[in-house]
């Protein structure tokens, strides 16, 4: 369990669940400029320079991407990473490919049909997601790069959100992140690999995650 700028000191229910998890062998790692009291109780403290959490997180992702230790099936099915985006980073929608196409269905490259498919979510009046929508049989490709033809005949170069993430993370290899965060490259690499191999979870607090 990776805590970035988070200690759970005021969350008693979460503290209890964490204690139960530790009794079953879970490891807790605290990334914080200050050493939290929780780190003294069977936890690891990773001191970091204030304001550099993002560089640390991107470095973890860089290691996991380079090692290919991520859950590709999960990323393709449950995240926005397979969405096709243009050079300006904007995702393409069905409305740009078909007459009366929906702007709430997003383009992906279907590896099964070797063609563009569209996926999205059904939502209620308040915008709450209720179910999946679009081509539910599609098998989105995470690392597609190529060209697609839009409704107006324009041919545009596209890639996936996954490729964009990988390119961004490549700027934050552990050695580069170490010079920003003050966390040794070896520590970054070790924490990343432990996180991936143990199928860890990360809590950076509800406020930061907003």
C-alpha positions in Angstrom: 0.0 0.0 0.0 1.6 3.2 -1.2 0.8 6.4 0.6 2.0 9.6 -1.2 1.6 12.6 1.2 -0.9 10.6 3.2 -0.8 8.9 6.7 -4.3 7.9 7.6 -3.7 9.3 11.1 -7.3 10.7 11.2 -9.0 7.9 9.5 -9.7 5.2 12.2 -11.6 2.8 10.0 -8.9 2.8 7.3 -6.2 2.4 10.0 -8.0 -0.7 11.3 -8.2 -2.2 7.8 -4.5 -1.4 7.2 -3.6 -3.1 10.4 -5.5 -6.2 9.4 -3.8 -6.1 6.0 -0.4 -5.8 7.6 -1.2 -8.9 9.8 -1.6 -10.8 6.6 1.7 -9.6 5.2 0.9 -6.3 3.5 3.7 -3.7 3.3 3.1 0.0 3.7 5.3 2.6 2.1 5.0 6.3 3.0 6.3 9.0 0.6 6.5 12.2 2.5 9.0 15.0 3.4 8.3 14.3 7.0 8.5 10.9 8.7 5.0 10.0 9.7 4.4 8.2 12.9 2.7 5.4 11.0 6.1 4.6 9.3 7.5 3.6 12.7 5.0 0.8 12.9 6.1 -1.8 10.4 6.3 0.7 7.5 8.9 2.2 5.1 9.4 5.9 4.9 10.6 7.3 1.6 11.7 11.0 2.2 11.0 13.2 -0.8 11.5 16.9 -1.6 8.2 18.9 -1.1 6.2 19.4 -4.3 7.8 16.6 -6.3 5.2 13.9 -5.8 4.2 13.9 -9.5 7.7 13.3 -10.7 7.9 10.4 -8.3 4.7 8.9 -9.5 5.7 9.3 -13.2 9.0 7.5 -12.4 7.1 4.6 -10.8 5.0 4.4 -13.9 8.0 4.6 -16.2 9.6 1.5 -14.5 6.4 -0.4 -14.6 5.9 0.4 -18.3 9.5 -0.4 -19.2 9.2 -3.8 -17.3 5.8 -4.5 -19.0 4.6 -5.4 -15.5 1.3 -3.6 -15.9 -2.1 -5.4 -16.4 -2.7 -4.8 -20.1 -6.1 -6.5 -20.1 -7.3 -4.2 -17.3 -5.9 -1.1 -18.9 -7.5 -1.9 -22.3 -11.0 -2.7 -20.8 -11.4 -0.3 -17.9 -9.3 2.9 -18.6 -9.2 5.6 -21.2 -5.7 4.6 -22.3 -6.8 2.8 -25.5 -8.7 5.9 -26.8 -7.4 7.2 -30.1 -6.0 10.8 -29.8 -4.7 13.3 -32.4 -1.4 15.2 -32.2 -3.0 17.8 -30.0 -4.0 15.2 -27.5 -7.8 15.3 -28.2 -9.7 12.0 -28.4 -11.7 11.2 -31.5 -15.4 10.4 -31.2 -18.0 8.6 -33.4 -19.4 12.0 -34.4 -16.2 12.6 -36.4 -16.5 9.4 -38.3 -20.3 8.9 -39.0 -23.4 10.9 -39.8 -25.4 11.2 -36.6 -22.5 9.7 -34.7 -22.4 10.2 -31.0 -19.9 12.5 -29.4 -20.0 10.4 -26.2 -18.7 7.3 -27.9 -14.9 7.3 -28.3 -12.7 5.8 -31.0 -10.4 2.9 -30.3 -8.6 0.6 -32.6 -10.2 -2.9 -32.5 -7.5 -5.5 -32.7 -10.1 -8.2 -33.5 -11.5 -6.5 -36.6 -8.4 -4.4 -37.4 -10.6 -1.3 -37.7 -11.9 1.6 -35.7 -14.6 0.8 -33.0 -16.4 3.1 -30.6 -16.9 2.7 -26.8 -18.3 4.8 -24.1 -20.8 4.7 -21.2 -24.5 5.0 -20.7 -25.3 7.7 -18.2 -28.4 8.9 -16.3 -29.7 12.5 -16.3 -27.1 13.5 -13.7 -24.2 12.1 -15.7 -23.6 9.0 -13.5 -22.3 6.1 -15.5 -24.7 3.2 -15.6 -23.2 0.7 -18.0 -20.9 0.3 -21.0 -22.0 1.5 -24.4 -20.9 1.1 -28.0 -19.1 -2.0 -29.5 -18.9 -4.2 -26.4 -17.2 -7.0 -28.5 -14.3 -4.7 -29.5 -10.8 -5.6 -28.3 -9.1 -2.2 -27.9 -5.4 -2.1 -28.8 -3.3 -0.2 -26.2 -0.3 0.8 -28.3 -1.9 1.5 -31.7 -0.3 4.2 -33.9 -1.6 4.8 -37.5 -3.9 6.9 -39.7 -7.7 7.0 -39.8 -10.1 8.6 -42.2 -12.8 11.0 -40.8 -16.3 11.7 -42.1 -15.2 14.8 -44.1 -12.5 12.7 -45.9 -9.6 14.0 -43.8 -6.9 11.5 -43.0 -5.4 12.1 -39.6 -2.5 10.5 -37.7 -3.6 9.0 -34.4 -2.1 7.2 -31.4 -3.4 6.0 -28.1 -3.6 7.6 -24.7 -1.3 4.7 -23.6 1.4 5.8 -26.0 1.0 9.4 -24.8 1.4 8.3 -21.2 4.5 6.2 -22.1 6.1 9.1 -23.9 5.5 11.4 -20.9 6.8 8.9 -18.4 9.9 8.3 -20.5 11.0 11.8 -19.4 11.0 10.6 -15.8 13.3 7.6 -15.7 14.5 6.9 -12.1 17.8 8.7 -12.6 16.0 11.8 -13.9 13.4 11.7 -11.2 16.0 11.2 -8.5 17.5 14.6 -9.3 14.0 16.2 -8.9 12.7 14.3 -5.9 15.8 13.6 -3.9 14.7 9.9 -3.8 17.6 7.6 -4.9 17.0 6.0 -8.3 17.5 2.5 -6.8 14.7 3.2 -4.3 12.3 4.4 -7.0 13.0 1.3 -9.1 12.6 -1.1 -6.1 9.4 0.5 -4.9 8.0 0.4 -8.4 8.8 -3.2 -8.9 7.5 -4.2 -5.5 4.3 -2.2 -6.1 3.8 -4.1 -9.4 4.7 -7.6 -8.3 2.6 -7.3 -5.1 -0.3 -5.8 -7.0 -0.3 -2.7 -4.8 -2.7 0.1 -4.4 -1.9 3.8 -4.0 -3.7 6.3 -1.8 -2.6 9.9 -2.4 -5.6 11.3 -0.3 -9.0 12.3 -1.6 -8.0 16.0 -1.8 -5.0 15.4 -4.1 -6.9 12.9 -6.2 -9.6 15.6 -7.0 
